Amino acid sequence: MIRDIVKDEEFLKIPSVNASIKDKQVAVDLLDTLEHNSENCVGLAANMIGHSLNIIAVNIHQTLVIMYNPVIVEKHDPYETEEGCLSLEGVRKTTRYKSIVVEYEDHKFKKKSKKLSGFSAQIVQHEVDHLQGIII
């Protein structure tokens, strides 16, 4: 189901808690909402649709990916950039890393690890920040 985007910064600052298999509907809603906003959005975190759960949906090379309980375990080569967000007005400066390794659970709650670089790494970093209550 397509959900409204949360714009309440106080809610977005609340760190999320780990997700479980019972939270799969939230992931479905994230994907639906991401697809609905695909012209101006490449990633969403569960708190952006009202759920303080560690779930993100990201568009990586035109493939929509759900990550449960993602954790960035490596990051290399910092750089300064500006980002926008559906939950916030305008663009804001932030520091990102050119390459990362993220560990997460897939839709079957099987542990995965993925090395990402460039824009894909930036998307995941932005969404993981959301889960931690970090707003750009």
MOQUIPE-V665032 format. One record per residue. N is the residue number from 1. PSI is psi in whole degrees, -180 to 180 (999 if undefined). BURIAL is + if it has 9 or more other ideal C-beta (glycine too) atoms within 8 Angstrom, else -. Layout:
[[N & PSI & BURIAL] [N & PSI & BURIAL]]
This chain:
[[1 & 137 & -] [2 & 128 & -] [3 & 155 & +] [4 & 149 & -] [5 & 127 & +] [6 & 131 & +] [7 & 4 & -] [8 & 105 & -] [9 & -31 & +] [10 & -42 & -] [11 & -43 & +] [12 & -20 & +] [13 & -7 & -] [14 & 121 & +] [15 & 143 & -] [16 & 164 & +] [17 & 161 & -] [18 & 143 & -] [19 & 160 & +] [20 & 179 & -] [21 & -26 & -] [22 & -9 & -] [23 & 15 & +] [24 & -32 & -] [25 & -34 & -] [26 & -41 & +] [27 & -41 & +] [28 & -45 & +] [29 & -38 & +] [30 & -47 & +] [31 & -45 & +] [32 & -44 & +] [33 & -39 & +] [34 & -46 & +] [35 & -41 & -] [36 & -32 & -] [37 & 20 & +] [38 & -21 & -] [39 & -23 & -] [40 & 26 & -] [41 & 135 & +] [42 & 1 & -] [43 & 152 & +] [44 & 147 & +] [45 & 152 & +] [46 & -34 & +] [47 & -19 & +] [48 & -14 & +] [49 & 19 & +] [50 & 10 & -] [51 & 119 & +] [52 & 65 & +] [53 & 148 & +] [54 & 77 & +] [55 & 133 & +] [56 & 153 & +] [57 & 128 & +] [58 & 149 & +] [59 & 105 & +] [60 & 111 & +] [61 & 49 & -] [62 & 17 & -] [63 & 126 & -] [64 & 128 & +] [65 & 133 & -] [66 & 134 & +] [67 & 120 & +] [68 & 136 & +] [69 & 48 & +] [70 & 143 & +] [71 & 128 & -] [72 & 117 & +] [73 & -15 & -] [74 & 145 & -] [75 & 139 & +] [76 & 146 & -] [77 & 78 & -] [78 & 151 & -] [79 & 158 & -] [80 & 141 & -] [81 & 177 & +] [82 & 141 & -] [83 & 152 & +] [84 & 170 & -] [85 & 139 & +] [86 & -27 & +] [87 & -12 & +] [88 & 157 & +] [89 & 142 & -] [90 & -163 & -] [91 & 155 & -] [92 & 150 & +] [93 & 146 & -] [94 & 167 & +] [95 & 132 & -] [96 & 175 & +] [97 & 139 & +] [98 & -33 & +] [99 & 146 & +] [100 & 163 & +] [101 & 126 & +] [102 & 132 & +] [103 & 140 & +] [104 & 177 & +] [105 & 138 & +] [106 & -171 & +] [107 & -17 & -] [108 & 8 & -] [109 & 33 & -] [110 & 134 & -] [111 & 136 & -] [112 & 161 & -] [113 & 136 & +] [114 & 131 & -] [115 & 129 & -] [116 & 152 & +] [117 & 166 & -] [118 & -141 & -] [119 & -36 & -] [120 & -42 & +] [121 & -40 & +] [122 & -43 & +] [123 & -50 & +] [124 & -42 & +] [125 & -43 & +] [126 & -47 & +] [127 & -38 & +] [128 & -37 & +] [129 & -45 & +] [130 & -45 & +] [131 & -30 & +] [132 & 3 & -] [133 & 15 & +] [134 & 124 & -] [135 & 133 & +] [136 & 999 & +]]
